[in-house]
Amino acid sequence: MSKKKEDKQKHVAVVTKKSLQFFEKYINNPSPTGFEYPGQKLWLDYLKPYIDESFIDNYGTAVGVINPKADFKVVIEAHADEISWFVNYITSDGLIYVIRNGGSDHQIAPSKRVNIHTDKGMVKAVFGWPAIHTRSGEKEEAPLLKNIFLDCGCTSKEEVEKLGIHVGCVITYEDEFMVLNDRYYVGRALDNRAGGFMIAEVARLLQENKVKLPFGLYIVNSVQEEIGLRGAEMIAHRIKPNVAIITDVTHDTSTPMISKITQGDLSCGKGPVVSYAPAVQTNLNKLLIETAEKNSIPFQRQASSRSTGTDTDAFAYSNGGVPSALISLPLRYMHTTVEMIHKEDVDNVISLIYHSLLNIKKDHDFTYSK
């Protein structure tokens, strides 16, 4: 065995068999932007044994609280919503055209199976696409928002409407969770229900290890991130935290057709990603890095121009400025139905958040001049 392999510290798993069962159920449950509640209920049911109290705001952001009477408040946060589609137009012959709800990728839509959410229940449909035999011409037409369409097996608009489908019904892909090569978790909506799972696991570790925090901890699963960080914006003003640690996904740039020059050099399996950006408070970021180094947690670094594009921005610029930092989970194939994350990265993000909380003191001062 090489010296390098001998020196590599053995990975200690954090996610349990019971945790993984919840994670699979949580990922498979649809949670489209604006319609997150069923997933939020699942999440809170899992979280409740590890917290003192909980609440859900007017738009569906779910919050679990430990030490709710404490004056100093620390947030750990993820977002709950997934990209989806809206029914936008039903043709006279029963086909359905769509618009985005969040950053849905039109290029992956053809031949995908979907669920149309109606008051009468789920209606199955498919994104149709003309057969290769029928496509001709010098320039083949690519999938575009204007030409992708749903077929639910109906032959008229009236038949579609009898199923309960109307303009505004939300549509999600039906692809489900799996474990690939005993190394990767794969599924739709790992962006960012993986984050919600990880912060719930932090609460579990705190309870199981009988940790008594010197501050109030708010475990926040925000809504509507995919359309502009809206849930985080609302809940930040309600909680008024003193510190916020956000977790979201970021791009694994080791796969084809991604430029490391513009996107950075990040890979699944190499640990959580610590971000540098104007919204990231430097002293809080240093605490995260020192925690990772002290606890032998591997980590990577990423720089973001102007904004992080995550809920970090919403928390950082709320309430006169809240010291905020971002811990990202490397992910392959974002906004597809086969998003991939490494099992060890999930464990290590949980560990980094957990140990960082242990290093935050009551009334911790993160200001630059003391």
Solvent accessible surface area in square Angstrom, and as a share of the most:
residue,aa,sasa,rsa
1,M,185,0.82
2,S,59,0.38
3,K,141,0.60
4,K,170,0.72
5,K,141,0.60
6,E,107,0.48
7,D,96,0.50
8,K,156,0.66
9,Q,120,0.53
10,K,177,0.75
11,H,58,0.26
12,V,115,0.66
13,A,74,0.57
14,V,24,0.14
15,V,24,0.14
16,T,59,0.35
17,K,165,0.70
18,K,141,0.60
19,S,1,0.00
20,L,48,0.24
21,Q,112,0.50
22,F,19,0.08
23,F,0,0.00
24,E,74,0.33
25,K,122,0.52
26,Y,0,0.00
27,I,0,0.00
28,N,38,0.20
29,N,32,0.17
30,P,30,0.19
31,S,0,0.00
32,P,2,0.01
33,T,6,0.03
34,G,43,0.41
35,F,95,0.40
36,E,4,0.02
37,Y,117,0.45
38,P,77,0.49
39,G,1,0.01
40,Q,0,0.00
41,K,102,0.43
42,L,37,0.18
43,W,0,0.00
44,L,11,0.05
45,D,75,0.39
46,Y,28,0.10
47,L,0,0.00
48,K,107,0.45
49,P,88,0.55
50,Y,29,0.11
51,I,21,0.11
52,D,91,0.47
53,E,88,0.39
54,S,39,0.25
55,F,50,0.21
56,I,62,0.31
57,D,19,0.10
58,N,152,0.78
59,Y,132,0.50
60,G,9,0.09
61,T,0,0.00
62,A,0,0.00
63,V,0,0.00
64,G,0,0.00
65,V,1,0.01
66,I,24,0.12
67,N,49,0.25
68,P,42,0.26
69,K,193,0.82
70,A,29,0.22
71,D,132,0.68
72,F,20,0.08
73,K,51,0.22
74,V,0,0.00
75,V,0,0.00
76,I,0,0.00
77,E,1,0.00
78,A,0,0.00
79,H,2,0.01
80,A,1,0.01
81,D,0,0.00
82,E,6,0.02
83,I,22,0.11
84,S,2,0.01
85,W,1,0.00
86,F,50,0.21
87,V,1,0.01
88,N,68,0.35
89,Y,122,0.46
90,I,8,0.04
91,T,20,0.12
92,S,96,0.62
93,D,80,0.42
94,G,0,0.00
95,L,46,0.23
96,I,0,0.00
97,Y,65,0.25
98,V,5,0.03
99,I,72,0.37
100,R,92,0.33
101,N,9,0.05
102,G,14,0.14
103,G,35,0.34
104,S,3,0.02
105,D,49,0.26
106,H,39,0.17
107,Q,120,0.53
108,I,41,0.21
109,A,0,0.00
110,P,23,0.14
111,S,93,0.60
112,K,47,0.20
113,R,159,0.58
114,V,0,0.00
115,N,20,0.10
116,I,0,0.00
117,H,38,0.17
118,T,18,0.10
119,D,147,0.76
120,K,147,0.62
121,G,35,0.34
122,M,97,0.43
123,V,20,0.11
124,K,125,0.53
125,A,6,0.05
126,V,63,0.36
127,F,1,0.01
128,G,16,0.15
129,W,69,0.24
130,P,63,0.39
131,A,51,0.40
132,I,122,0.62
133,H,167,0.74
134,T,94,0.55
135,R,69,0.25
136,S,105,0.67
137,G,65,0.62
138,E,192,0.86
139,K,183,0.78
140,E,98,0.44
141,E,108,0.48
142,A,54,0.42
143,P,27,0.17
144,L,71,0.35
145,L,56,0.28
146,K,154,0.65
147,N,27,0.14
148,I,1,0.00
149,F,41,0.17
150,L,0,0.00
151,D,52,0.27
152,C,20,0.12
153,G,64,0.62
154,C,12,0.07
155,T,109,0.63
156,S,31,0.20
157,K,81,0.34
158,E,110,0.49
159,E,72,0.32
160,V,0,0.00
161,E,81,0.37
162,K,156,0.66
163,L,67,0.33
164,G,15,0.15
165,I,1,0.01
166,H,96,0.43
167,V,95,0.54
168,G,32,0.31
169,C,6,0.04
170,V,3,0.02
171,I,0,0.00
172,T,2,0.01
173,Y,16,0.06
174,E,52,0.23
175,D,41,0.21
176,E,113,0.51
177,F,16,0.07
178,M,96,0.43
179,V,62,0.35
180,L,72,0.36
181,N,107,0.55
182,D,113,0.59
183,R,116,0.42
184,Y,26,0.10
185,Y,6,0.02
186,V,5,0.03
187,G,1,0.01
188,R,9,0.03
189,A,7,0.06
190,L,0,0.00
191,D,9,0.05
192,N,0,0.00
193,R,0,0.00
194,A,0,0.00
195,G,0,0.00
196,G,0,0.00
197,F,0,0.00
198,M,0,0.00
199,I,0,0.00
200,A,0,0.00
201,E,0,0.00
202,V,0,0.00
203,A,0,0.00
204,R,13,0.05
205,L,28,0.14
206,L,5,0.02
207,Q,89,0.40
208,E,88,0.40
209,N,84,0.43
210,K,166,0.70
211,V,41,0.23
212,K,183,0.77
213,L,14,0.07
214,P,65,0.41
215,F,0,0.00
216,G,0,0.00
217,L,0,0.00
218,Y,18,0.07
219,I,0,0.00
220,V,0,0.00
221,N,0,0.00
222,S,0,0.00
223,V,0,0.00
224,Q,27,0.12
225,E,16,0.07
226,E,28,0.13
227,I,72,0.37
228,G,35,0.34
229,L,33,0.17
230,R,117,0.43
231,G,0,0.00
232,A,0,0.00
233,E,74,0.33
234,M,69,0.31
235,I,1,0.00
236,A,0,0.00
237,H,89,0.40
238,R,138,0.50
239,I,6,0.03
240,K,124,0.52
241,P,7,0.04
242,N,62,0.32
243,V,1,0.00
244,A,0,0.00
245,I,1,0.00
246,I,1,0.01
247,T,1,0.01
248,D,8,0.04
249,V,12,0.07
250,T,10,0.06
251,H,74,0.33
252,D,2,0.01
253,T,1,0.01
254,S,50,0.33
255,T,16,0.09
256,P,111,0.70
257,M,201,0.90
258,I,64,0.33
259,S,50,0.32
260,K,94,0.40
261,I,169,0.86
262,T,103,0.60
263,Q,86,0.38
264,G,30,0.29
265,D,99,0.51
266,L,2,0.01
267,S,16,0.10
268,C,14,0.08
269,G,30,0.29
270,K,125,0.53
271,G,0,0.00
272,P,0,0.00
273,V,0,0.00
274,V,0,0.00
275,S,0,0.00
276,Y,88,0.33
277,A,18,0.14
278,P,96,0.60
279,A,5,0.04
280,V,11,0.07
281,Q,26,0.12
282,T,64,0.37
283,N,37,0.19
284,L,0,0.00
285,N,5,0.03
286,K,108,0.46
287,L,18,0.09
288,L,0,0.00
289,I,21,0.11
290,E,110,0.49
291,T,2,0.01
292,A,0,0.00
293,E,105,0.47
294,K,161,0.68
295,N,49,0.25
296,S,63,0.40
297,I,12,0.06
298,P,67,0.42
299,F,46,0.19
300,Q,20,0.09
301,R,130,0.47
302,Q,37,0.16
303,A,86,0.66
304,S,28,0.18
305,S,99,0.64
306,R,206,0.75
307,S,62,0.40
308,T,21,0.12
309,G,50,0.48
310,T,13,0.07
311,D,2,0.01
312,T,0,0.00
313,D,15,0.08
314,A,18,0.14
315,F,0,0.00
316,A,9,0.07
317,Y,145,0.55
318,S,4,0.02
319,N,56,0.28
320,G,91,0.87
321,G,46,0.44
322,V,8,0.05
323,P,33,0.21
324,S,0,0.00
325,A,0,0.00
326,L,5,0.03
327,I,0,0.00
328,S,2,0.01
329,L,0,0.00
330,P,0,0.00
331,L,1,0.00
332,R,57,0.21
333,Y,91,0.34
334,M,48,0.21
335,H,38,0.17
336,T,29,0.17
337,T,4,0.02
338,V,74,0.42
339,E,3,0.01
340,M,18,0.08
341,I,0,0.00
342,H,22,0.10
343,K,52,0.22
344,E,61,0.27
345,D,0,0.00
346,V,0,0.00
347,D,8,0.04
348,N,16,0.08
349,V,0,0.00
350,I,0,0.00
351,S,18,0.12
352,L,0,0.00
353,I,1,0.00
354,Y,18,0.07
355,H,53,0.24
356,S,0,0.00
357,L,1,0.00
358,L,79,0.39
359,N,53,0.27
360,I,4,0.02
361,K,132,0.56
362,K,134,0.57
363,D,92,0.48
364,H,37,0.16
365,D,67,0.35
366,F,9,0.04
367,T,75,0.44
368,Y,147,0.56
369,S,99,0.64
370,K,177,0.75
